Amino acid sequence: MRILSGIQPSGELHIGHYVGAMKQWIELQNTNEAIFCIVDMHAITVPQKPEELRQRIFNLTALYLAIGIDPQKSIIFQQSCVPAHAELQWILNTITPLGELERMTQYKDKREDKKSVLAGLLNYPTLMASDILLYQTDEVPVGEDQLQHIEFTRMLADKFNKRFGASFKIPKPRIAKEGARIMSLQDPLKKMSKSDPDLNASILLLDDRATIAKKLKSAVTDSGKEIAYDPKQKPAISNLVMIYSVFSGKTVKEIEMAYKEKTYSEFKNALAEIISHALTPMQERFNGFLSNPNEVRAVLEEGKERAIAIAEKTLHDVHQKIGFTI
C-alpha cells in the first residue's frame, strides 16, 4: 500500500502535528510504501520571506528525519522540485467547478479574515489533489480537519476517471484512532494551530522543558478540581489528559486513577515532564542534522529523483488520456 502526506514549511510545528499525523508516519513506513512531502508550494498561498522560507524548508526536512522518518524506507522530497505537481494541478483545475472550491471550509474561513483573497488560496485544494493523485496514493494520513480535502480529491479523481478513463487511484484518509485532534491550551474548543497568535496556545516540538512547563501552567482548566476525561463537560482538562495519554502510552482510565487525589497544578507539572521526556531525543537528533546540512540536502536530492520517477509516469498517462500526446 502506498501512503502520502506532507506539511507546510510555514510557522513552527507543534505537538498537534505530531499526534495528528507525524506519529502515524513512523509506524506506517515500516509496512507501506511511504512518501512524505515538504509542501512548499502550498506555503506561498500567503506571503513568505524567501530567506525564512528557505530555512524552514531545511528545518522541516531535518525534523522529518529527527522524528524517525527513514529515507531508506520512505521518500522525502520538496514539492516545488517536482514540476509535475503544478502541471497536474492546472489540468485538474480545468475540470473543477468553481462552486466546489468556494465551499471549502479552509477557503471560507480565511476569506472572512482578509479584505482581498489571492487565487492561490482558492486553488489550494486542486494542488493538494495533484500531490495525492500523482503518486497513485492508496491512503493519506491526515488530521480530521483535512477530511474535506480528501473528499475533494476523491471527487476529482472519480470525475477524471469517468471522463477520460481509469487514471488515478481513489485515495482514502487514514485518521489516528486517538488524539487526532489536539486542542489549544488557551481555548479547548479550538484545535491547536501554528497560526494562533497566542504563543501559549501551542506546545512546539522544539520547546524546552521550561517553556513547556510555563505554557502548561497558563493552560486554561475547567471548573471543579477533578482530573477526569469528559470532553463535553470538562474540555480543557480532557485535552490535557489526552495529551498525557498519547505521550505516556497510558490509558485515560490509568491517568484518572493515578491523579484521583492530585491537583491541577500537580497534574500539569507531571505532564510537562512527560512531554519533555518524549521530545528530548527528537530535539537532540534535530540539532545533529542542523550541524550536518549536507546530509539533509542529500536526502532531499535523492527523494526528488525518486518522486519524479513516479510522478512523471502518472503525468505521461494523463497526457495521453486528455490528448496532449500526438
C-alpha positions in Angstrom: 0.0 0.0 0.0 1.3 3.5 -0.9 0.7 6.4 1.6 1.5 10.1 1.1 1.4 13.0 3.5 3.1 16.4 3.9 3.3 19.5 6.0 3.8 23.2 5.0 7.1 24.8 5.9 5.3 27.8 7.5 5.3 28.5 11.2 6.5 26.2 13.9 5.3 22.6 14.3 3.5 21.7 17.5 2.5 18.5 19.2 -0.8 18.5 17.4 1.1 17.9 14.1 3.0 15.1 15.7 0.0 13.4 17.3 -2.5 14.0 14.4 -0.2 12.9 11.6 3.5 12.5 12.1 3.3 9.9 14.8 1.5 7.7 12.3 4.2 8.2 9.7 6.9 6.5 11.7 4.8 3.3 12.1 3.3 3.3 8.6 6.7 3.5 6.8 7.6 0.0 8.2 4.7 -1.7 6.5 3.9 0.5 3.5 5.5 2.4 0.6 5.7 5.8 2.2 6.1 9.2 0.6 6.5 12.4 2.7 6.5 15.8 1.1 7.6 19.3 2.2 4.7 21.2 0.7 6.4 24.5 0.0 4.1 25.4 -2.9 1.2 25.4 -0.5 3.1 27.7 1.8 3.3 30.5 -0.7 -0.5 30.9 -0.8 0.3 33.5 1.8 3.2 35.9 1.6 6.6 34.5 2.6 10.0 36.0 3.1 12.4 34.0 0.8 15.2 33.5 3.2 12.9 32.5 6.0 11.0 30.1 3.7 14.3 28.5 2.6 15.4 28.0 6.2 12.0 26.5 7.2 12.2 24.0 4.3 15.5 22.9 5.6 14.4 22.7 9.2 11.2 20.8 8.4 13.3 18.2 6.4 15.6 17.9 9.4 12.5 17.5 11.7 11.1 14.7 9.4 14.4 12.9 9.9 14.6 13.6 13.6 11.2 12.2 14.4 12.2 8.9 12.8 11.3 9.1 9.1 13.9 6.8 7.4 15.0 7.9 3.9 15.9 4.3 3.2 12.3 3.3 3.8 10.5 6.4 2.7 10.7 9.1 0.0 11.3 12.6 1.5 11.1 15.4 -1.1 10.4 19.0 -1.7 7.2 19.6 -3.6 8.4 22.5 -5.7 11.3 20.4 -7.1 8.8 18.1 -8.9 7.3 20.2 -11.8 4.5 17.6 -12.3 2.7 18.9 -9.3 2.0 22.3 -10.9 1.2 20.8 -14.3 -1.3 18.3 -13.0 -2.9 21.0 -10.8 -3.6 23.0 -14.0 -5.2 20.0 -15.7 -7.4 19.3 -12.6 -8.4 23.0 -12.5 -10.0 22.7 -15.9 -12.5 20.1 -14.6 -13.1 21.6 -11.2 -16.3 23.5 -10.6 -15.8 26.9 -9.1 -18.5 26.3 -6.5 -16.6 23.2 -5.2 -13.6 25.4 -4.4 -15.7 28.2 -2.9 -17.4 25.9 -0.5 -14.2 24.5 1.0 -14.1 25.3 4.8 -10.4 26.5 4.7 -11.1 29.0 2.0 -14.3 30.3 3.6 -12.6 30.7 7.0 -9.6 32.6 5.6 -11.7 34.7 3.3 -13.5 36.1 6.3 -10.2 37.3 7.8 -9.0 39.1 4.6 -10.1 42.1 2.6 -8.7 40.6 -0.6 -8.2 36.9 -1.3 -5.5 35.6 -3.7 -6.3 33.0 -6.3 -3.7 30.6 -4.8 -5.9 30.2 -1.7 -8.9 29.3 -3.8 -7.0 26.8 -5.8 -5.2 25.2 -2.9 -7.4 22.1 -2.9 -6.6 21.3 -6.6 -2.9 21.4 -5.8 -3.4 19.1 -2.8 -5.3 16.8 -5.1 -2.5 16.9 -7.5 0.0 16.0 -4.7 -2.0 12.9 -3.8 -3.1 11.7 -7.2 0.3 12.0 -8.9 1.7 9.2 -6.7 -1.3 6.8 -7.1 -1.8 7.1 -3.3 -3.9 4.5 -1.5 -4.2 6.2 1.8 -3.4 9.7 3.2 -2.6 10.0 6.9 -4.3 13.3 7.9 -5.9 15.1 10.8 -9.7 15.3 11.0 -9.6 18.9 9.7 -8.2 17.7 6.4 -11.0 15.2 5.6 -12.8 17.7 3.4 -9.7 18.0 1.2 -9.5 14.2 0.8 -13.1 14.0 -0.2 -12.5 16.8 -2.7 -9.5 14.8 -4.1 -11.7 11.6 -4.4 -14.3 13.6 -6.2 -11.8 15.0 -8.8 -10.2 11.6 -9.3 -13.6 9.9 -9.9 -14.6 12.7 -12.2 -11.4 12.5 -14.3 -11.6 8.7 -14.4 -15.1 8.7 -15.7 -14.4 11.3 -18.3 -11.1 10.1 -19.6 -10.7 6.5 -18.4 -9.1 4.9 -15.4 -6.1 7.1 -14.5 -6.0 7.7 -10.7 -6.5 5.5 -7.7 -9.2 6.8 -5.4 -7.4 7.6 -2.1 -8.7 7.1 1.4 -8.0 9.1 4.5 -6.3 7.5 7.5 -7.1 9.1 10.8 -5.4 8.3 14.1 -7.8 6.5 16.4 -6.9 8.6 19.4 -5.5 12.1 19.8 -6.2 13.0 16.2 -7.3 16.5 17.3 -5.2 18.1 20.0 -6.8 21.4 21.1 -5.5 24.8 22.0 -4.2 25.2 25.6 -5.9 28.6 25.8 -9.2 27.6 24.1 -10.1 23.9 24.2 -12.9 24.4 21.7 -10.3 25.3 19.0 -7.7 22.9 17.6 -4.0 23.7 18.4 -2.8 25.8 15.4 0.6 27.1 14.4 -1.1 30.3 13.1 -2.6 31.1 16.6 -1.2 34.5 17.7 -1.3 33.4 21.3 2.2 31.9 21.9 0.9 30.0 24.9 -1.7 28.1 23.0 0.6 25.5 21.5 3.4 23.3 22.6 6.0 23.3 19.9 8.1 20.3 19.0 11.3 22.2 19.7 10.1 23.8 23.0 12.4 23.1 26.0 11.3 21.8 29.4 11.0 25.2 31.0 8.9 26.6 28.1 6.6 23.6 28.1 6.1 23.9 31.9 5.3 27.6 31.5 2.8 27.1 28.8 1.0 24.3 30.7 1.0 26.4 33.8 -1.0 29.0 32.0 -3.3 26.5 30.2 -6.9 27.0 31.0 -8.7 24.5 33.1 -12.4 23.7 33.9 -14.4 24.4 37.0 -14.0 21.9 39.8 -10.9 20.0 40.7 -11.4 16.5 39.4 -8.9 15.3 36.8 -11.3 13.4 34.5 -11.8 12.8 30.8 -15.1 14.3 29.8 -14.8 16.3 26.6 -18.3 17.8 26.8 -18.3 18.8 30.5 -14.5 19.3 31.0 -13.0 20.1 27.6 -9.9 21.8 28.9 -8.7 19.1 31.3 -9.8 16.4 28.9 -7.5 17.8 26.3 -4.6 17.7 28.7 -5.5 14.1 29.7 -5.5 13.1 26.0 -2.1 14.7 25.5 -0.8 12.8 28.6 -2.1 9.6 27.3 -0.5 10.0 23.8 2.9 10.9 25.2 3.0 8.4 28.1 1.3 5.4 26.5 -1.1 5.2 29.5 -4.8 4.8 29.1 -7.3 7.5 30.1 -8.5 5.3 33.0 -5.0 4.8 34.3 -4.3 8.5 34.2 -7.6 9.3 36.0 -6.8 6.8 38.8 -3.2 8.0 39.2 -4.3 11.6 39.7 -7.5 11.0 41.5 -6.3 12.8 44.6 -4.0 15.3 42.8 -4.4 19.0 42.0 -4.4 20.5 38.5 -1.0 22.0 39.3 0.5 18.7 40.2 -1.0 17.1 37.0 0.4 19.9 34.8 3.9 19.6 36.3 3.8 15.8 35.7 2.5 16.4 32.1 5.4 18.8 31.4 7.9 16.1 32.4 6.1 13.5 30.3 6.1 15.7 27.1 9.7 16.9 27.6 11.0 13.4 28.1 9.3 12.3 24.9 10.5 15.3 22.8 14.1 15.5 24.0 15.6 12.6 21.9 13.9 14.1 18.8 15.3 17.5 19.6 18.8 16.2 20.0 18.6 14.4 16.6 17.2 17.6 15.1 20.2 19.6 16.3 22.5 17.0 14.9 21.0 17.4 11.5 21.4 21.2 11.7 25.1 20.7 12.2 25.3 18.5 9.1 23.3 20.3 6.4 24.8 18.3 3.5 23.2 15.2 4.9 19.8 16.9 4.8 20.3 18.2 1.3 21.4 14.8 0.1 18.1 13.3 1.4 16.1 15.9 -0.5 18.1 15.3 -3.7 17.6 11.6 -3.6 13.9 12.0 -2.7 13.4 14.4 -5.6 14.7 11.9 -8.1 12.6 9.0 -6.7 9.5 11.2 -6.6 10.0 12.5 -10.2 10.2 8.9 -11.4 6.7 8.1 -10.0 5.1 11.5 -10.8 6.2 11.6 -14.4 4.7 8.1 -15.1 1.3 9.3 -13.9 1.6 12.6 -15.8 2.5 10.8 -19.0 -0.6 8.7 -18.7 -2.7 11.8 -18.1 -1.2 13.5 -21.2 -2.2 10.5 -23.3 -5.7 10.4 -21.9 -6.6 14.0 -22.4 -5.0 14.2 -25.9 -1.7 16.1 -25.3 0.4 13.2 -26.7 0.4 13.1 -30.5 
